[in-house]
Amino acid sequence: MHQRRAWIAENLTRGVSPRRLVTRLCESGLAPEQALAEVESVAAHPAVVQARARPPRHRELEALLEARATLYRQEHSADGAPRVERRWGLSPEEFFARYYHRNRPVIIEGLMADWPALTRWSPEWLAERFGGEPVEVMAGRESDADPDFNAERLRRSLPLRELVARMREGGETNDVYLVARNSLLLREAFRPLLADLRAPAGYIQPDLTVPDSVHLWFGPAGTLSNLHHDHLNVLFCQVFGRKRFWLIPSCETPWLYNDRGLYSAVDILAPDVTRFPDFARATVHTCEVGPGDALLIPVGWWHAVQALDVSLSVTFVCFDRAARNAEWRDYWIGPQPEKVER
């Protein structure tokens, strides 16, 4: 009870509406009348009343971000539609100075030229080499209105051979996807795949056996990761197939309807600007990455990703700097009430 009331108080003082909190409590198992009574009780506490009455600091921060977003749009308006720069032969020094530290995306060509994976990896090769190994995937995504947010409950296990067969026979689909959180490359059976990768010298720390430093993504044409941001910088490397990206600057977060966690409520394939009018103000970059392309997704930048073909991708998060990465703060709006204490 105490923990739940503390969660309600924290979110009320952060500006979350009482209605949202009642809904979340009901979803976790509390009866509607009890949920409403608890939220109203906490809201009436003098400390909470005082905290909610203070001028919201977030308005000041939003004003600052809006000014930065205006400057960003002015910088890019002369070039027509916003685009992501493509560079060949980009040195690590310029990469960090011009893009990583300035929180700007860039597509780097030629960075993966020495990867055996570029010429060896394919769905069929993986099925032949590892076909009997079970892999964990997110399955049933098309029957879930919010598959990325509900990924934990969509976890399933199936032989890799079966996954490849489903990809090749099913055409475009968003129903099944092997994503980074499955941590496939941490498993002993799949460690040989690391030998087909190379940590880009000067960009990424060289020891790829460090836990959670490199991840694999594998899915059919049609997989979609809807609009979200990451809490780390990510170097996204495309090995097989093509993917389309939509990217929006981190300074435009106030217009992205970040209703929970790191996700936006906006459907990138069909933005409803009547329901989400501020999204019309967003500076949306689009680009395509193919085999051999490496894309820097800067920390905090909003992005959506759609596979145009059967796709294999690798991501790195440990950069060749002492700090390894720059992490955004905890992106959840308060701790989540995982279970109800009656």
Secondary structure, DSSP 8 states (H G I E B T S, - for coil): -HHHHHHHHHHHHTT--HHHHHHHHHHTT--HHHHHHHHHHHHTSHHHHHHHHS--HHHHHHHHHHHHHHHHHHHHHTTSS----EEES--HHHIIIIIITTT--EEEESTTTT-THHHH--HHHHHHHHTTSEEEEEE-GGG-SSTTTTGGGGEEEEEHHHHHHHHHHH-S-SSEEB-GGG-GGGSGGGGGGGGG----TTTB-S-TTSTTSEEEEEE-TT-EEEEEE-SS-EEEEEEES-EEEEEE-GGGGGGS---BTTB-SS-TTS--TTTSGGGGG---EEEEE-TTEEEEE-TT-EEEEEESSSEEEEEE--BSSTT--------SSS----S---
